[in-house]
């Protein structure tokens, strides 16, 4: 089978990963990143979407991307 320009190292990594059990692949598939303010409470409830958006603008850092565009 032609490797279509894929390096041997990348192909070997892919083949090794494909032999791992699904549960293990899922465990390492996602990077957990702490999100300031959002991760500090188990839940929040708002009366309206407008209230939620206002809260985001007042409380969340801009780099999280929850501000209005």
Secondary structure, 3 states (H helix, E strand, C coil): CCCCCCCHHHHHHHHHHHCCCHHHHHHCCCCCCCCCCHHHCCCCCCCCHHHHHHHHHHHCCHHHCCCCC
